[in-house]
């Protein structure tokens, strides 16, 4: 079981600094792209943009794994119905990005304009750092997850870091049918954008404004030239444009390469300094990319500081209740390539 209130200082710094305007610019965050017309497969890519090594590892959880929401009063606790593979940040055993055994995926990204509201202790509380993991543990499809969200009065609970301010995020999810949903909170209530056409997500402004903005650009309804900066609306427009213009791939491998090229185009260049990318002397850059094949349940990982892309077949793991949590320590595995499920070790070994 995950112990309560064990949030590390590094994770608190990541969540608060990464997701709030008090310390860093809201332009510094991530990009998610859903590629559903991919040679018979459904793929989703996710860029992680940050200013330092996040000590990311990959973890695989079995079914019936106990979770405890890190909320002091009336917490949501559960046991996972489905196994999942996730990318962690700063060693915390909960997903910033991941996929479960049914090809359902979820991603957290910063949204400074999110409004989670004051804590209502009459409502079950789900701590924000377990938000994506809750959906991975409990749902097979986007439609199932959306219906649960609409019918259950739980509260996503954020927290305040004294150095940076309130943690703010929104959530994207997809499934093997190509369905998609974005969840943002306004005045304490979820606003859900549920449609297969919602293929791109970045950060601020709110999703309705992003959808309006993108219509101004050539190839997407307007006549403005494509923007070249790395602010969230610019990344949203470029990812939308190149996804719309992408020719249909002939093979799954070609589809992965094509999606990877879109993710690289929407990324923050490694080590490049410019006023829009620098805040308090810190340069933000895309430190890794993940692509989930939701059809075949394969998780691809590409680090900016590694030459190789490697992948993990989730079907290779024992996901039965009672099986060990498995971990791939990426810091000590710099030369990984190909399919690497055999490189995972039981957590604690």
MOJOTA-V60904 format. One record per run of one state. SS is the DSSP state (2 for helix, 1 for strand, 0 for the rest). FROM is the first residue (numbers start at 1). LEN is the number of residues. If there is no record, write none. Layout:
[[SS	FROM	LEN] [SS	FROM	LEN]]
This chain:
[[0	1	8] [2	9	11] [0	20	11] [1	31	8] [0	39	2] [1	41	10] [0	51	7] [1	58	4] [0	62	4] [1	66	3] [0	69	6] [1	75	1] [0	76	1] [1	77	3] [0	80	4] [1	84	4] [0	88	9] [1	97	4] [0	101	4] [1	105	6] [0	111	14] [1	125	3] [2	128	11] [0	139	3] [2	142	10] [0	152	3] [1	155	3] [0	158	2] [1	160	2] [0	162	3] [1	165	2] [0	167	2] [1	169	6] [0	175	5] [1	180	7] [0	187	2] [1	189	6] [0	195	5] [1	200	2] [0	202	5] [2	207	8] [0	215	2] [1	217	2] [0	219	3] [1	222	1] [0	223	1] [1	224	1] [0	225	7] [2	232	14] [0	246	6] [2	252	14] [0	266	9] [2	275	3] [1	278	2] [0	280	2] [1	282	2] [0	284	1] [1	285	9] [0	294	4] [1	298	6] [0	304	5] [1	309	5] [2	314	3] [0	317	9] [1	326	3] [0	329	1] [2	330	3] [0	333	5] [1	338	2] [0	340	1] [2	341	3] [0	344	1] [1	345	2] [0	347	3]]
